[in-house]
Amino acid sequence: MSATRMMILGLVKWMQPVHGYDVRRELLSWGADRWANVQPGSIYHALRKLTEEGLLRAVSTEQVGARPARTTYEVTPKGEDEFEGLLRAQWWQVQERPDPFTAAFSFLPALPRDEAAAALRNRANLLRAGIESMRASLESDWIRTSKPVHVGWMFELWSARAEAEMAWCERVADRIDSGVSYLPAGPARGEGWPGWSDGEPGRTADAK
């Protein structure tokens, strides 16, 4: 929710006075639902909540014909303080992000080796396709002529992260194919993991 609050407050500050519809449209044009987990359905709710908290001010509400009423918002001084606090907290901290793949990878021994290696190489291919798409965007007029310079830098960050993960996927897939054991190397090898498969059907830690 903090990312949603920060982005809505920041956008209203930049665009004010601004309709909630335009805030939503701008956030979706950024793809914020993908990389900041700003859910489209939560934006209007967040605008109302921020207004209730005194962080935004509803300047006016207008209705044209049968269209839904549109409220125009501005940031209050309290909202500006909140935005700056949230902004600086993200700039000066490194936070772990939930990653379903990491959760699944922690159960690597549950998959046959050939499937695990194939899945990692498939993931690498998907990442490669995404990198190529980002590079195409960076070279396009859409980035160069219609977006601030730092938007291109954001694409560079996403591309660098994807390249690192792609290389990791390929490297680990090769290790899995090599037959390296998943079990600890120490004298207590496999102890405490009786049902842990070593990536081979029927081969568990207690069968070492």
MDAnalysis code that builds the backbone (N, CA, C; Angstrom):
import MDAnalysis as mda
import numpy as np

u = mda.Universe.empty(624, n_residues=208, atom_resindex=np.repeat(np.arange(208), 3), trajectory=True)
u.add_TopologyAttr("name", ["N", "CA", "C"] * 208)
u.add_TopologyAttr("resid", np.arange(1, 209))
u.add_TopologyAttr("resname", ["MET", "SER", "ALA", "THR", "ARG", "MET", "MET", "ILE", "LEU", "GLY", "LEU", "VAL", "LYS", "TRP", "MET", "GLN", "PRO", "VAL", "HIS", "GLY", "TYR", "ASP", "VAL", "ARG", "ARG", "GLU", "LEU", "LEU", "SER", "TRP", "GLY", "ALA", "ASP", "ARG", "TRP", "ALA", "ASN", "VAL", "GLN", "PRO", "GLY", "SER", "ILE", "TYR", "HIS", "ALA", "LEU", "ARG", "LYS", "LEU", "THR", "GLU", "GLU", "GLY", "LEU", "LEU", "ARG", "ALA", "VAL", "SER", "THR", "GLU", "GLN", "VAL", "GLY", "ALA", "ARG", "PRO", "ALA", "ARG", "THR", "THR", "TYR", "GLU", "VAL", "THR", "PRO", "LYS", "GLY", "GLU", "ASP", "GLU", "PHE", "GLU", "GLY", "LEU", "LEU", "ARG", "ALA", "GLN", "TRP", "TRP", "GLN", "VAL", "GLN", "GLU", "ARG", "PRO", "ASP", "PRO", "PHE", "THR", "ALA", "ALA", "PHE", "SER", "PHE", "LEU", "PRO", "ALA", "LEU", "PRO", "ARG", "ASP", "GLU", "ALA", "ALA", "ALA", "ALA", "LEU", "ARG", "ASN", "ARG", "ALA", "ASN", "LEU", "LEU", "ARG", "ALA", "GLY", "ILE", "GLU", "SER", "MET", "ARG", "ALA", "SER", "LEU", "GLU", "SER", "ASP", "TRP", "ILE", "ARG", "THR", "SER", "LYS", "PRO", "VAL", "HIS", "VAL", "GLY", "TRP", "MET", "PHE", "GLU", "LEU", "TRP", "SER", "ALA", "ARG", "ALA", "GLU", "ALA", "GLU", "MET", "ALA", "TRP", "CYS", "GLU", "ARG", "VAL", "ALA", "ASP", "ARG", "ILE", "ASP", "SER", "GLY", "VAL", "SER", "TYR", "LEU", "PRO", "ALA", "GLY", "PRO", "ALA", "ARG", "GLY", "GLU", "GLY", "TRP", "PRO", "GLY", "TRP", "SER", "ASP", "GLY", "GLU", "PRO", "GLY", "ARG", "THR", "ALA", "ASP", "ALA", "LYS"])
u.atoms.positions = np.array([
    [0.829, -1.207, 0.000],
    [0.000, 0.000, 0.000],
    [0.861, 1.253, 0.000],
    [2.066, 1.197, 0.635],
    [2.902, 2.391, 0.705],
    [3.321, 2.855, -0.681],
    [3.586, 1.899, -1.598],
    [3.952, 2.283, -2.963],
    [2.773, 2.949, -3.656],
    [1.577, 2.419, -3.448],
    [0.388, 3.016, -4.054],
    [0.172, 4.426, -3.517],
    [0.284, 4.582, -2.210],
    [0.127, 5.912, -1.595],
    [1.144, 6.892, -2.161],
    [2.394, 6.456, -2.207],
    [3.450, 7.342, -2.685],
    [3.209, 7.766, -4.128],
    [2.857, 6.805, -4.977],
    [2.711, 7.116, -6.391],
    [1.488, 7.989, -6.656],
    [0.406, 7.739, -5.938],
    [-0.785, 8.573, -6.133],
    [-0.531, 9.990, -5.628],
    [0.066, 10.105, -4.449],
    [0.376, 11.436, -3.934],
    [1.335, 12.176, -4.867],
    [2.338, 11.467, -5.357],
    [3.308, 12.100, -6.246],
    [2.691, 12.545, -7.556],
    [1.825, 11.707, -8.119],
    [1.191, 12.070, -9.382],
    [0.230, 13.239, -9.220],
    [-0.546, 13.215, -8.146],
    [-1.456, 14.343, -7.919],
    [-0.648, 15.624, -7.732],
    [0.463, 15.527, -7.018],
    [1.326, 16.701, -6.810],
    [1.843, 17.238, -8.138],
    [2.229, 16.344, -9.041],
    [2.759, 16.754, -10.339],
    [1.683, 17.302, -11.271],
    [0.488, 16.718, -11.204],
    [-0.534, 17.005, -12.208],
    [-1.656, 17.911, -11.702],
    [-1.644, 18.262, -10.441],
    [-2.781, 18.959, -9.832],
    [-3.081, 20.314, -10.483],
    [-4.386, 20.655, -10.465],
    [-5.535, 19.838, -10.062],
    [-5.805, 18.760, -11.112],
    [-6.156, 17.567, -10.650],
    [-6.251, 16.444, -11.574],
    [-7.407, 15.528, -11.194],
    [-8.076, 15.002, -12.220],
    [-9.144, 14.033, -11.994],
    [-8.552, 12.688, -11.587],
    [-9.294, 11.947, -10.779],
    [-8.874, 10.601, -10.420],
    [-8.709, 9.717, -11.637],
    [-9.557, 9.926, -12.644],
    [-9.465, 9.135, -13.879],
    [-8.102, 9.323, -14.533],
    [-7.601, 10.559, -14.537],
    [-6.309, 10.827, -15.171],
    [-5.156, 10.237, -14.363],
    [-5.302, 10.212, -13.042],
    [-4.286, 9.569, -12.204],
    [-4.219, 8.080, -12.537],
    [-5.379, 7.452, -12.618],
    [-5.437, 6.027, -12.934],
    [-4.858, 5.746, -14.316],
    [-5.237, 6.547, -15.286],
    [-4.752, 6.347, -16.657],
    [-3.235, 6.492, -16.727],
    [-2.703, 7.479, -16.023],
    [-1.257, 7.698, -16.050],
    [-0.509, 6.533, -15.408],
    [-1.009, 6.063, -14.268],
    [-0.355, 4.940, -13.594],
    [-0.360, 3.692, -14.463],
    [-1.472, 3.443, -15.141],
    [-1.546, 2.269, -16.009],
    [-0.636, 2.428, -17.220],
    [-0.486, 3.654, -17.710],
    [0.416, 3.869, -18.847],
    [1.864, 3.615, -18.451],
    [2.169, 3.757, -17.173],
    [3.512, 3.459, -16.671],
    [3.716, 1.960, -16.451],
    [2.624, 1.193, -16.466],
    [2.740, -0.224, -16.136],
    [2.946, -0.449, -14.655],
    [2.501, 0.506, -13.825],
    [2.741, 0.418, -12.383],
    [2.037, -0.766, -11.743],
    [1.029, -1.308, -12.419],
    [0.370, -2.499, -11.882],
    [1.303, -3.697, -11.913],
    [2.299, -3.685, -12.807],
    [3.232, -4.807, -12.917],
    [4.433, -4.653, -11.994],
    [5.052, -3.479, -11.967],
    [6.309, -3.363, -11.233],
    [6.185, -2.692, -9.870],
    [5.036, -2.090, -9.574],
    [4.849, -1.486, -8.249],
    [3.638, -2.065, -7.527],
    [3.003, -3.062, -8.150],
    [1.833, -3.717, -7.553],
    [0.723, -2.717, -7.234],
    [0.606, -1.697, -8.076],
    [-0.495, -0.740, -7.940],
    [-1.680, -1.314, -8.713],
    [-2.638, -1.862, -8.001],
    [-3.766, -2.520, -8.643],
    [-4.760, -1.486, -9.169],
    [-5.167, -1.609, -10.436],
    [-6.092, -0.620, -11.016],
    [-7.345, -0.405, -10.184],
    [-7.885, -1.490, -9.630],
    [-9.114, -1.367, -8.861],
    [-8.948, -0.670, -7.527],
    [-7.695, -0.499, -7.089],
    [-7.457, 0.111, -5.774],
    [-7.214, 1.613, -5.854],
    [-7.070, 2.145, -7.052],
    [-6.653, 3.543, -7.188],
    [-7.730, 4.505, -6.694],
    [-8.976, 4.297, -7.116],
    [-10.042, 5.197, -6.667],
    [-10.258, 5.076, -5.158],
    [-10.162, 3.850, -4.654],
    [-10.292, 3.661, -3.204],
    [-9.186, 4.413, -2.474],
    [-7.966, 4.326, -3.002],
    [-6.841, 5.014, -2.366],
    [-7.033, 6.528, -2.412],
    [-7.554, 7.038, -3.515],
    [-7.814, 8.481, -3.606],
    [-8.804, 8.925, -2.524],
    [-9.857, 8.136, -2.341],
    [-10.846, 8.489, -1.310],
    [-10.243, 8.407, 0.086],
    [-9.451, 7.365, 0.321],
    [-8.851, 7.191, 1.650],
    [-7.847, 8.303, 1.949],
    [-7.047, 8.653, 0.962],
    [-6.077, 9.736, 1.156],
    [-6.791, 11.061, 1.416],
    [-7.949, 11.223, 0.804],
    [-8.743, 12.428, 1.051],
    [-9.291, 12.415, 2.475],
    [-9.785, 11.258, 2.912],
    [-10.299, 11.137, 4.282],
    [-9.207, 11.413, 5.310],
    [-7.973, 11.048, 4.982],
    [-6.854, 11.247, 5.907],
    [-6.300, 12.666, 5.859],
    [-6.851, 13.487, 4.973],
    [-6.391, 14.864, 4.877],
    [-5.126, 15.038, 4.067],
    [-4.747, 14.014, 3.300],
    [-3.539, 14.096, 2.477],
    [-3.851, 14.655, 1.092],
    [-5.088, 14.469, 0.653],
    [-5.575, 15.059, -0.587],
    [-6.789, 15.921, -0.267],
    [-7.069, 16.843, -1.172],
    [-8.255, 17.690, -1.045],
    [-9.080, 17.537, -2.316],
    [-10.371, 17.252, -2.151],
    [-11.276, 17.200, -3.298],
    [-11.663, 18.632, -3.650],
    [-11.189, 19.098, -4.801],
    [-11.411, 20.491, -5.198],
    [-12.805, 20.679, -5.772],
    [-13.220, 19.747, -6.614],
    [-14.538, 19.861, -7.237],
    [-14.971, 18.503, -7.751],
    [-16.250, 18.372, -7.976],
    [-16.816, 17.173, -8.591],
    [-17.741, 17.620, -9.708],
    [-17.547, 17.044, -10.871],
    [-18.365, 17.437, -12.014],
    [-18.869, 16.201, -12.741],
    [-19.978, 16.351, -13.399],
    [-20.570, 15.248, -14.140],
    [-21.036, 15.759, -15.489],
    [-20.662, 15.025, -16.533],
    [-21.044, 15.394, -17.892],
    [-21.985, 14.329, -18.428],
    [-23.225, 14.712, -18.678],
    [-24.203, 13.771, -19.206],
    [-24.400, 12.592, -18.276],
    [-24.405, 11.402, -18.875],
    [-24.626, 10.181, -18.095],
    [-23.324, 9.568, -17.595],
    [-22.213, 10.245, -17.831],
    [-20.926, 9.713, -17.391],
    [-20.816, 9.775, -15.869],
    [-19.999, 8.885, -15.283],
    [-19.790, 8.948, -13.829],
    [-19.179, 10.287, -13.427],
    [-19.512, 10.739, -12.242],
    [-18.961, 11.999, -11.742],
    [-17.449, 11.884, -11.588],
    [-16.757, 12.973, -11.894],
    [-15.302, 13.008, -11.763],
    [-14.910, 14.031, -10.706],
    [-14.071, 13.579, -9.786],
    [-13.593, 14.457, -8.721],
    [-12.184, 14.926, -9.055],
    [-11.945, 16.204, -8.833],
    [-10.624, 16.789, -9.053],
    [-9.912, 16.913, -7.709],
    [-8.635, 16.513, -7.687],
    [-7.883, 16.464, -6.431],
    [-6.662, 17.378, -6.459],
    [-6.287, 17.807, -5.260],
    [-5.021, 18.495, -5.023],
    [-4.376, 17.892, -3.777],
    [-3.059, 18.049, -3.675],
    [-2.342, 17.576, -2.489],
    [-2.362, 18.665, -1.418],
    [-2.597, 18.257, -0.190],
    [-2.542, 19.195, 0.932],
    [-1.100, 19.284, 1.442],
    [-0.782, 20.280, 2.257],
    [0.564, 20.329, 2.857],
    [0.901, 19.048, 3.618],
    [-0.079, 18.492, 4.314],
    [0.139, 17.222, 5.019],
    [0.455, 16.109, 4.022],
    [-0.225, 16.135, 2.880],
    [0.027, 15.135, 1.846],
    [1.412, 15.272, 1.242],
    [1.881, 16.507, 1.092],
    [3.233, 16.715, 0.569],
    [4.270, 16.143, 1.528],
    [4.059, 16.344, 2.829],
    [4.984, 15.783, 3.820],
    [4.975, 14.255, 3.765],
    [3.781, 13.678, 3.635],
    [3.659, 12.220, 3.560],
    [4.369, 11.688, 2.316],
    [4.167, 12.348, 1.196],
    [4.810, 11.920, -0.053],
    [6.328, 11.953, 0.080],
    [6.857, 13.040, 0.612],
    [8.311, 13.161, 0.723],
    [8.885, 12.123, 1.683],
    [8.146, 11.819, 2.749],
    [8.613, 10.794, 3.679],
    [8.641, 9.419, 3.037],
    [7.568, 9.070, 2.324],
    [7.512, 7.776, 1.640],
    [8.571, 7.689, 0.548],
    [8.751, 8.779, -0.173],
    [9.722, 8.801, -1.265],
    [11.134, 8.550, -0.747],
    [11.513, 9.275, 0.286],
    [12.876, 9.137, 0.807],
    [13.093, 7.776, 1.469],
    [12.049, 7.223, 2.057],
    [12.181, 5.895, 2.663],
    [12.549, 4.858, 1.607],
    [11.974, 4.978, 0.411],
    [12.279, 4.023, -0.658],
    [13.644, 4.282, -1.281],
    [14.048, 5.529, -1.349],
    [15.349, 5.854, -1.934],
    [16.503, 5.366, -1.063],
    [16.323, 5.398, 0.254],
    [17.434, 5.126, 1.164],
    [17.388, 3.741, 1.788],
    [16.465, 2.902, 1.365],
    [16.371, 1.554, 1.919],
    [16.373, 0.529, 0.794],
    [16.803, -0.667, 1.135],
    [16.678, -1.807, 0.225],
    [15.730, -2.790, 0.892],
    [14.617, -3.049, 0.255],
    [13.611, -3.930, 0.834],
    [13.479, -5.200, 0.009],
    [13.329, -6.317, 0.705],
    [13.089, -7.580, 0.025],
    [11.685, -7.573, -0.562],
    [11.585, -8.005, -1.805],
    [10.284, -8.060, -2.457],
    [9.784, -9.499, -2.498],
    [8.501, -9.715, -2.267],
    [7.968, -11.080, -2.382],
    [8.247, -11.640, -3.774],
    [8.710, -12.862, -3.829],
    [9.060, -13.481, -5.106],
    [8.572, -14.922, -5.109],
    [7.446, -15.204, -5.761],
    [6.913, -16.574, -5.783],
    [7.900, -17.586, -6.361],
    [8.740, -17.149, -7.309],
    [9.697, -18.092, -7.882],
    [10.710, -18.548, -6.836],
    [11.183, -17.627, -6.004],
    [12.121, -18.013, -4.954],
    [11.479, -19.015, -4.002],
    [10.202, -18.802, -3.695],
    [9.490, -19.756, -2.842],
    [9.460, -21.133, -3.494],
    [9.193, -21.174, -4.799],
    [9.150, -22.456, -5.507],
    [10.547, -23.073, -5.611],
    [11.563, -22.234, -5.830],
    [12.923, -22.751, -5.985],
    [13.434, -23.385, -4.697],
    [12.919, -22.941, -3.557],
    [13.352, -23.537, -2.289],
    [12.973, -25.011, -2.209],
    [12.051, -25.457, -3.077],
    [11.665, -26.863, -3.135],
    [12.217, -27.533, -4.397],
    [13.360, -27.064, -4.848],
    [14.010, -27.631, -6.032],
    [14.069, -29.156, -6.014],
    [14.443, -29.796, -4.887],
    [14.556, -31.265, -4.909],
    [13.243, -31.996, -5.187],
    [12.114, -31.286, -5.148],
    [10.833, -31.945, -5.414],
    [10.623, -32.213, -6.897],
    [11.430, -31.578, -7.754],
    [11.288, -31.760, -9.201],
    [12.344, -32.723, -9.731],
    [12.006, -33.514, -10.736],
    [13.044, -34.291, -11.425],
    [14.086, -33.341, -12.011],
    [15.320, -33.789, -12.063],
    [16.394, -32.917, -12.525],
    [16.151, -32.382, -13.939],
    [15.701, -33.252, -14.832],
    [15.532, -32.789, -16.207],
    [14.446, -31.719, -16.300],
    [13.400, -31.861, -15.489],
    [12.338, -30.850, -15.512],
    [12.821, -29.537, -14.905],
    [13.559, -29.621, -13.804],
    [14.061, -28.406, -13.159],
    [14.985, -27.636, -14.100],
    [15.899, -28.357, -14.757],
    [16.824, -27.696, -15.678],
    [16.071, -27.092, -16.861],
    [15.090, -27.827, -17.383],
    [14.312, -27.316, -18.516],
    [13.515, -26.080, -18.114],
    [12.950, -26.098, -16.908],
    [12.167, -24.953, -16.443],
    [13.049, -23.717, -16.292],
    [14.265, -23.907, -15.786],
    [15.178, -22.776, -15.632],
    [15.588, -22.208, -16.987],
    [15.824, -23.082, -17.946],
    [16.197, -22.582, -19.277],
    [15.011, -21.893, -19.951],
    [13.815, -22.396, -19.687],
    [12.625, -21.723, -20.212],
    [12.476, -20.340, -19.578],
    [12.739, -20.268, -18.281],
    [12.671, -18.968, -17.600],
    [13.698, -18.009, -18.190],
    [14.886, -18.530, -18.476],
    [15.921, -17.698, -19.091],
    [15.463, -17.176, -20.449],
    [14.792, -18.025, -21.222],
    [14.300, -17.590, -22.534],
    [13.224, -16.512, -22.398],
    [12.347, -16.665, -21.407],
    [11.317, -15.649, -21.177],
    [11.951, -14.321, -20.764],
    [12.961, -14.411, -19.912],
    [13.662, -13.196, -19.496],
    [14.367, -12.547, -20.682],
    [14.954, -13.380, -21.544],
    [15.650, -12.856, -22.723],
    [14.676, -12.099, -23.626],
    [13.488, -12.658, -23.793],
    [12.480, -11.979, -24.618],
    [12.089, -10.642, -24.002],
    [11.963, -10.623, -22.682],
    [11.632, -9.371, -22.010],
    [12.734, -8.337, -22.158],
    [13.981, -8.795, -22.083],
    [15.120, -7.887, -22.246],
    [15.123, -7.282, -23.644],
    [14.864, -8.112, -24.638],
    [14.834, -7.612, -26.017],
    [13.719, -6.588, -26.199],
    [12.583, -6.836, -25.547],
    [11.473, -5.885, -25.626],
    [11.849, -4.557, -24.970],
    [12.516, -4.636, -23.813],
    [12.926, -3.408, -23.134],
    [13.957, -2.640, -23.954],
    [14.872, -3.361, -24.583],
    [15.872, -2.690, -25.415],
    [15.213, -1.996, -26.602],
    [14.201, -2.657, -27.171],
    [13.478, -2.036, -28.285],
    [12.772, -0.763, -27.817],
    [12.214, -0.814, -26.610],
    [11.548, 0.376, -26.073],
    [12.545, 1.505, -25.853],
    [13.730, 1.153, -25.351],
    [14.751, 2.168, -25.103],
    [15.189, 2.869, -26.380],
    [15.142, 2.134, -27.481],
    [15.576, 2.701, -28.759],
    [14.438, 3.363, -29.526],
    [13.239, 3.310, -28.968],
    [12.073, 3.819, -29.686],
    [11.867, 5.311, -29.451],
    [11.106, 5.920, -30.341],
    [10.753, 7.329, -30.175],
    [9.864, 7.531, -28.954],
    [9.120, 6.484, -28.575],
    [8.229, 6.583, -27.413],
    [9.008, 6.975, -26.166],
    [10.186, 6.400, -25.992],
    [11.021, 6.740, -24.839],
    [11.748, 8.055, -25.071],
    [12.344, 8.198, -26.238],
    [13.222, 9.350, -26.476],
    [12.476, 10.674, -26.541],
    [11.259, 10.655, -27.068],
    [10.585, 11.930, -27.324],
    [9.394, 12.221, -26.421],
    [8.861, 11.201, -25.746],
    [7.635, 11.455, -24.981],
    [7.752, 11.151, -23.495],
    [8.909, 10.663, -23.046],
    [9.066, 10.321, -21.637],
    [10.285, 11.024, -21.051],
    [10.241, 11.353, -19.750],
    [11.419, 11.945, -19.109],
    [12.623, 11.007, -19.199],
    [13.810, 11.581, -19.120],
    [15.039, 10.797, -19.269],
    [15.101, 9.653, -18.261],
    [14.640, 9.899, -17.035],
    [14.793, 8.870, -16.003],
    [13.921, 7.647, -16.265],
    [12.912, 7.765, -17.124],
    [12.119, 6.587, -17.477],
    [12.996, 5.585, -18.231],
    [13.842, 6.095, -19.110],
    [14.789, 5.222, -19.798],
    [15.749, 4.561, -18.830],
    [16.148, 5.295, -17.807],
    [17.043, 4.714, -16.803],
    [16.344, 3.595, -16.032],
    [15.039, 3.736, -15.811],
    [14.279, 2.665, -15.158],
    [14.289, 1.406, -16.018],
    [14.129, 1.576, -17.329],
    [14.181, 0.426, -18.231],
    [15.555, -0.240, -18.169],
    [16.601, 0.566, -18.047],
    [17.949, 0.007, -17.928],
    [18.084, -0.823, -16.655],
    [17.489, -0.355, -15.558],
    [17.530, -1.097, -14.298],
    [16.820, -2.437, -14.445],
    [15.609, -2.423, -15.009],
    [14.862, -3.672, -15.188],
    [15.624, -4.634, -16.095],
    [16.243, -4.093, -17.126],
    [16.997, -4.934, -18.051],
    [18.198, -5.561, -17.356],
    [18.903, -4.774, -16.541],
    [20.075, -5.294, -15.832],
    [19.674, -6.404, -14.860],
    [18.575, -6.216, -14.163],
    [18.101, -7.255, -13.245],
    [17.752, -8.530, -14.004],
    [17.063, -8.354, -15.125],
    [16.651, -9.518, -15.908],
    [17.865, -10.243, -16.482],
    [18.871, -9.498, -16.922],
    [20.079, -10.123, -17.465],
    [20.791, -10.943, -16.390],
    [20.861, -10.402, -15.176],
    [21.517, -11.133, -14.090],
    [20.759, -12.414, -13.772],
    [19.433, -12.345, -13.721],
    [18.651, -13.542, -13.418],
    [18.726, -14.549, -14.558],
    [18.743, -14.069, -15.788],
    [18.848, -14.965, -16.936],
    [20.152, -15.765, -16.872],
    [21.253, -15.078, -16.589],
    [22.546, -15.759, -16.499],
    [22.545, -16.764, -15.347],
    [21.923, -16.393, -14.233],
    [21.843, -17.299, -13.081],
    [21.048, -18.552, -13.442],
    [19.924, -18.392, -14.129],
    [19.104, -19.543, -14.522],
    [19.909, -20.520, -15.374],
    [20.631, -19.993, -16.332],
    [21.413, -20.862, -17.216],
    [22.539, -21.551, -16.456],
    [23.156, -20.827, -15.535],
    [24.263, -21.386, -14.751],
    [23.772, -22.516, -13.841],
    [22.657, -22.297, -13.169],
    [22.129, -23.308, -12.255],
    [21.593, -24.512, -13.032],
    [20.997, -24.270, -14.193],
    [20.525, -25.389, -15.019],
    [21.691, -26.300, -15.394],
    [22.836, -25.709, -15.726],
    [24.019, -26.513, -16.053],
    [24.485, -27.318, -14.840],
    [24.427, -26.721, -13.655],
    [24.841, -27.435, -12.447],
    [23.915, -28.618, -12.177],
    [22.620, -28.399, -12.366],
    [21.661, -29.487, -12.152],
    [21.940, -30.624, -13.129],
    [22.182, -30.282, -14.385],
    [22.479, -31.299, -15.394],
    [23.758, -32.067, -15.077],
    [24.682, -31.420, -14.368],
    [25.961, -32.076, -14.059],
    [25.796, -33.191, -13.034],
    [24.642, -33.218, -12.352],
    [24.399, -34.263, -11.364],
    [24.853, -33.921, -9.964],
    [25.256, -32.672, -9.725],
    [25.697, -32.287, -8.388],
    [24.578, -32.566, -7.388],
    [24.959, -33.088, -6.221],
    [23.963, -33.427, -5.211],
    [23.369, -32.172, -4.592],
    [22.091, -32.244, -4.267],
    [21.430, -31.137, -3.577],
    [21.670, -31.193, -2.069],
    [22.161, -32.314, -1.573],
    [22.267, -32.521, -0.133],
    [23.502, -31.832, 0.441],
    [23.465, -31.486, 1.729],
    [24.632, -30.858, 2.354],
    [25.869, -31.731, 2.212],
    [27.032, -31.103, 2.194],
    [28.274, -31.848, 1.976],
    [28.900, -32.345, 3.270],
    [28.398, -31.902, 4.429],
    [29.015, -32.245, 5.704],
    [28.728, -33.667, 6.146],
    [29.260, -34.035, 7.314],
    [29.086, -35.403, 7.829],
    [27.633, -35.743, 8.141],
    [26.812, -34.715, 8.393],
    [25.395, -34.962, 8.683],
    [24.580, -34.921, 7.400],
    [25.200, -35.327, 6.312],
    [24.588, -35.260, 4.990],
    [23.192, -35.891, 4.988],
    [22.193, -35.067, 4.678],
    [20.832, -35.569, 4.567],
    [20.114, -35.706, 5.890],
    [20.824, -35.516, 7.012],
    [20.187, -35.690, 8.311],
    [19.118, -34.624, 8.517],
    [17.956, -35.041, 8.931],
    [16.856, -34.108, 9.148],
    [16.011, -33.865, 7.916],
    [16.382, -34.523, 6.790],
    [15.629, -34.339, 5.546],
    [15.244, -35.709, 4.976],
    [14.573, -36.545, 5.754],
    [14.321, -37.922, 5.305],
    [13.487, -38.024, 4.037],
    [12.623, -37.046, 3.788],
    [11.790, -37.122, 2.592],
    [12.296, -36.288, 1.438],
    [13.522, -35.787, 1.559],
    [14.086, -34.876, 0.565],
    [14.669, -35.671, -0.596],
    [14.091, -35.504, -1.768],
    [14.620, -36.166, -2.955],
    [15.860, -35.438, -3.439],
    [16.801, -36.183, -3.999],
    [18.008, -35.570, -4.554],
    [17.846, -35.321, -6.049],
    [16.593, -35.152, -6.452],
    [16.332, -34.859, -7.854],
    [16.213, -36.086, -8.721],
    [16.257, -37.263, -8.100],
    [16.114, -38.506, -8.850],
    [14.925, -39.277, -8.290],
    [14.085, -39.840, -9.144],
    [12.916, -40.586, -8.662],
    [13.313, -41.679, -7.678],
    [12.663, -41.674, -6.516],
    [12.891, -42.726, -5.535],
    [14.146, -42.562, -4.712],
    [14.953, -41.538, -4.982],
    [16.196, -41.353, -4.236],
    [16.006, -40.246, -3.216],
    [15.993, -40.593, -1.941],
    [15.786, -39.622, -0.880],
    [17.012, -39.563, 0.004],
    [16.987, -38.610, 0.931],
    [18.158, -38.395, 1.773],
    [18.499, -39.621, 2.602],
    [17.482, -40.375, 3.049],
    [17.776, -41.535, 3.886],
    [18.240, -42.732, 3.067],
    [18.339, -42.533, 1.730],
    [18.843, -43.612, 0.873],
    [20.221, -43.274, 0.336],
    [20.928, -42.384, 1.033],
    [22.245, -41.922, 0.560],
    [23.275, -43.038, 0.614],
])
